[in-house]
Amino acid sequence: MKSLILFCVVAISLCAQENYEIQTYPSGTMDEGKTMIELHSNFAFQGQKKTVDGQRPTNHALRETLEITHGFNDWFETGFYVFTSYNPGYGYQWVGSHIRPRVGIPEAWKWPVGLSLSTEIGYQRAHYSPDTWSVEIRPIIDKEIGRFYVAFNPTLGRALHGPGVRDGFVFSPNFKTSVKTIKKAALGFEYYGGLGPIGRFDPYVEQEHQFIPTIDLDLGDKWEFNFGIGVGVTRNTEHLLVKMIIGRKVSFFSKK
């Protein structure tokens, strides 16, 4: 019975960890000398309601992540994250930080699809994730055809410290598709999954499956805006949340 409770805690906590930044990545890296500053926000209307084994409940939690990404050339960028959370009864807290270098195929090569590879590593406090240190390897594939866009991130994650170490790499696929309905807006659909360890996926009821209808607004080359309402369909997925991403590109080290 104890092992079953621990398993459920780990699964719920991994879902919460991913929910600090709910995004299917595009393949393009940041322009050379440019910096993107993004705020990722989401609110869990229906999440975990109890404290279990020291893990704080996520119900009615407001999570905000500051992401700063700088482009060093036309194929390499590095992102840095600061995770925070406001949980009822616990107040506003720093959760952890990650760093994310990424390499990509330059657009000048004119490949038929966009390709890049992101590697993310970092720390989260034990109150918010039993696996305090983790690494993520995220291949990114995307394609734009006229008004239509599609992206796939077949993500692999591994705990470096905590009970999840014994699971090895776990598979968490992300998917996005969208269509430009008017000149300045695109309606889309995003999917976020957590299937479990490679080679021995969890039973369906223990997996994570979240579906998010979204809208992306075109506010100019310097801005990014994404909004969506997410629905989870398994018990280890937050059942209802709202997310928003707003970003601004700046030129701290470039005159271009």
C-alpha positions as CSV (number, residue, x, y, z in Angstrom):
1,M,0.0,0.0,0.0
2,K,2.8,2.4,0.8
3,S,4.5,1.8,-2.5
4,L,1.2,2.5,-4.3
5,I,0.8,5.8,-2.5
6,L,4.4,6.8,-3.3
7,F,3.8,6.0,-7.0
8,C,0.7,8.2,-7.1
9,V,2.6,11.0,-5.4
10,V,5.4,10.8,-7.9
11,A,3.1,10.8,-10.8
12,I,1.1,13.8,-9.5
13,S,4.2,15.7,-8.7
14,L,5.7,15.1,-12.2
15,C,2.5,16.4,-13.7
16,A,2.8,19.6,-11.5
17,Q,6.5,20.0,-12.6
18,E,5.6,20.0,-16.2
19,N,2.8,22.5,-15.6
20,Y,5.2,25.3,-14.7
21,E,5.8,25.7,-18.4
22,I,3.1,24.3,-20.7
23,Q,4.4,24.7,-24.2
24,T,5.1,22.7,-27.3
25,Y,8.4,24.2,-28.6
26,P,8.8,25.4,-32.1
27,S,12.1,24.4,-33.8
28,G,13.5,27.9,-34.4
29,T,16.2,29.2,-32.1
30,M,16.4,32.8,-30.9
31,D,17.9,35.3,-33.3
32,E,21.6,36.1,-32.8
33,G,22.1,38.8,-30.2
34,K,18.4,38.9,-29.3
35,T,16.8,38.0,-25.9
36,M,13.2,36.8,-25.4
37,I,11.7,37.4,-22.0
38,E,8.6,35.3,-21.3
39,L,6.1,34.9,-18.5
40,H,4.3,31.6,-18.4
41,S,1.3,31.6,-16.1
42,N,-1.3,29.0,-15.3
43,F,-4.1,28.5,-12.7
44,A,-5.3,25.1,-11.6
45,F,-9.0,25.2,-11.1
46,Q,-9.1,21.5,-10.3
47,G,-5.9,19.9,-9.0
48,Q,-4.6,17.8,-6.2
49,K,-6.4,18.9,-3.0
50,K,-4.4,17.2,-0.2
51,T,-0.8,17.3,1.1
52,V,0.6,13.8,0.6
53,D,4.1,12.8,1.7
54,G,5.1,16.5,1.9
55,Q,3.9,17.4,-1.6
56,R,1.9,20.6,-1.5
57,P,-1.6,20.5,-3.1
58,T,-2.0,22.0,-6.5
59,N,-5.7,22.8,-6.3
60,H,-6.2,26.6,-7.0
61,A,-2.4,27.0,-7.4
62,L,-1.2,29.9,-9.5
63,R,2.1,29.0,-11.1
64,E,4.3,31.5,-12.9
65,T,7.6,30.9,-14.7
66,L,10.0,33.6,-15.9
67,E,11.9,32.4,-18.9
68,I,14.8,34.3,-20.4
69,T,16.3,33.0,-23.7
70,H,19.3,34.4,-25.5
71,G,20.4,33.6,-29.1
72,F,24.2,33.4,-29.6
73,N,24.2,32.6,-33.3
74,D,21.8,31.2,-36.0
75,W,21.9,27.7,-34.5
76,F,22.4,28.0,-30.7
77,E,20.4,29.5,-27.8
78,T,20.3,29.1,-24.0
79,G,17.2,29.6,-21.8
80,F,17.0,30.1,-18.1
81,Y,13.9,29.5,-16.0
82,V,12.7,30.6,-12.6
83,F,9.7,28.7,-11.3
84,T,7.3,30.2,-8.7
85,S,4.0,29.1,-7.2
86,Y,1.2,30.6,-5.1
87,N,-0.6,27.8,-3.2
88,P,-3.5,28.6,-0.9
89,G,-2.3,28.3,2.7
90,Y,1.4,28.5,1.7
91,G,1.7,31.8,-0.1
92,Y,4.0,32.8,-2.9
93,Q,7.1,30.6,-3.1
94,W,10.2,30.1,-5.3
95,V,10.0,26.5,-6.6
96,G,13.3,26.1,-8.5
97,S,15.3,27.0,-11.6
98,H,16.4,25.2,-14.8
99,I,18.8,26.0,-17.6
100,R,18.2,24.9,-21.2
101,P,20.7,25.0,-24.1
102,R,19.3,24.3,-27.5
103,V,20.9,23.7,-31.0
104,G,18.9,23.8,-34.2
105,I,19.1,23.5,-38.0
106,P,19.4,27.1,-39.4
107,E,16.6,28.2,-41.7
108,A,19.2,29.1,-44.3
109,W,19.8,25.4,-44.9
110,K,16.2,25.2,-46.2
111,W,15.4,21.7,-44.8
112,P,11.9,20.4,-45.5
113,V,11.1,20.4,-41.7
114,G,12.3,22.4,-38.8
115,L,14.6,20.5,-36.4
116,S,16.3,21.3,-33.1
117,L,17.3,19.6,-29.9
118,S,16.8,21.0,-26.4
119,T,18.4,19.8,-23.2
120,E,17.1,21.1,-19.9
121,I,18.5,20.4,-16.4
122,G,17.7,21.9,-13.0
123,Y,16.4,21.8,-9.5
124,Q,13.0,22.0,-7.8
125,R,12.3,22.1,-4.1
126,A,11.1,18.9,-2.5
127,H,7.8,20.5,-1.4
128,Y,6.9,20.7,-5.1
129,S,8.6,17.7,-6.6
130,P,10.0,14.6,-4.9
131,D,12.6,14.4,-7.7
132,T,14.6,17.5,-6.9
133,W,17.1,17.3,-9.7
134,S,16.1,16.3,-13.2
135,V,17.1,16.4,-16.9
136,E,15.0,16.6,-20.0
137,I,16.0,15.8,-23.6
138,R,13.5,17.3,-26.1
139,P,13.8,16.7,-29.9
140,I,11.7,19.3,-31.8
141,I,10.1,18.8,-35.2
142,D,7.8,21.3,-36.9
143,K,6.4,22.4,-40.2
144,E,4.4,25.3,-41.5
145,I,2.3,24.8,-44.7
146,G,0.4,27.9,-45.7
147,R,-2.1,28.7,-42.9
148,F,-1.4,25.4,-41.1
149,Y,1.3,24.7,-38.5
150,V,2.2,21.4,-36.7
151,A,4.9,20.6,-34.1
152,F,5.9,17.4,-32.3
153,N,8.2,17.2,-29.2
154,P,8.9,13.5,-28.3
155,T,10.3,14.4,-24.9
156,L,12.4,12.2,-22.6
157,G,12.9,13.0,-19.0
158,R,14.9,11.5,-16.2
159,A,15.2,12.1,-12.5
160,L,18.7,12.6,-11.2
161,H,17.8,12.7,-7.5
162,G,14.7,11.3,-5.8
163,P,12.4,8.3,-6.0
164,G,12.0,8.6,-9.8
165,V,15.6,7.7,-10.4
166,R,14.7,4.0,-10.6
167,D,12.3,4.6,-13.5
168,G,15.1,5.7,-15.9
169,F,13.9,7.8,-18.8
170,V,10.1,8.5,-19.1
171,F,8.3,9.5,-22.3
172,S,6.3,12.7,-22.3
173,P,5.1,13.5,-25.9
174,N,3.9,17.0,-26.7
175,F,2.0,18.0,-29.9
176,K,0.6,21.2,-31.3
177,T,-1.4,22.0,-34.4
178,S,-2.9,25.4,-35.4
179,V,-4.5,27.2,-38.3
180,K,-4.5,31.0,-39.0
181,T,-8.2,31.9,-39.0
182,I,-7.6,35.6,-39.5
183,K,-4.6,37.7,-40.2
184,K,-3.6,38.2,-36.6
185,A,-4.8,35.1,-34.9
186,A,-4.4,31.3,-35.1
187,L,-6.6,28.7,-33.4
188,G,-4.9,25.6,-32.2
189,F,-4.9,22.4,-30.2
190,E,-2.1,21.2,-27.9
191,Y,-1.6,17.8,-26.3
192,Y,0.6,17.0,-23.3
193,G,1.2,13.4,-22.2
194,G,3.2,11.4,-19.6
195,L,3.2,7.7,-20.6
196,G,5.8,6.5,-18.1
197,P,9.2,4.7,-18.3
198,I,10.5,3.7,-21.7
199,G,9.8,0.0,-22.3
200,R,7.2,-0.4,-19.6
201,F,4.6,2.4,-19.9
202,D,2.3,2.9,-17.0
203,P,-1.3,1.6,-17.2
204,Y,-3.6,4.2,-18.9
205,V,-5.3,5.3,-15.7
206,E,-1.9,6.2,-14.2
207,Q,-0.7,8.1,-17.3
208,E,-1.1,11.8,-17.9
209,H,-3.2,13.1,-20.8
210,Q,-4.0,16.8,-21.1
211,F,-5.8,18.5,-24.1
212,I,-5.7,22.3,-24.5
213,P,-7.6,24.3,-27.2
214,T,-5.5,27.5,-27.7
215,I,-5.3,30.8,-29.5
216,D,-2.1,32.5,-30.6
217,L,-2.1,36.2,-31.4
218,D,0.3,37.9,-33.9
219,L,1.3,41.1,-32.1
220,G,4.4,41.7,-34.3
221,D,7.8,40.3,-34.5
222,K,8.8,41.3,-31.0
223,W,5.8,39.8,-29.2
224,E,4.5,36.4,-28.3
225,F,1.0,35.6,-26.9
226,N,-0.6,32.2,-26.3
227,F,-3.8,31.4,-24.3
228,G,-5.5,28.0,-23.6
229,I,-7.9,26.1,-21.4
230,G,-6.6,22.6,-20.5
231,V,-8.6,19.5,-19.6
232,G,-7.0,16.4,-18.1
233,V,-8.7,13.1,-18.7
234,T,-6.8,10.8,-16.2
235,R,-6.6,10.9,-12.4
236,N,-2.9,11.9,-12.4
237,T,-3.6,14.9,-14.6
238,E,-4.9,18.2,-13.4
239,H,-8.5,18.2,-14.6
240,L,-8.9,21.9,-15.4
241,L,-6.5,24.7,-15.8
242,V,-6.0,28.0,-17.7
243,K,-2.6,28.9,-19.2
244,M,-1.1,32.0,-20.8
245,I,2.3,32.9,-22.3
246,I,3.3,36.4,-23.0
247,G,6.8,37.3,-24.3
248,R,8.8,40.3,-25.5
249,K,11.9,40.1,-27.6
250,V,14.6,42.7,-26.7
251,S,18.1,43.5,-28.0
252,F,20.4,43.9,-25.0
253,F,23.5,43.0,-26.9
254,S,22.6,43.8,-30.5
255,K,21.9,47.0,-32.5
256,K,19.9,45.0,-35.1
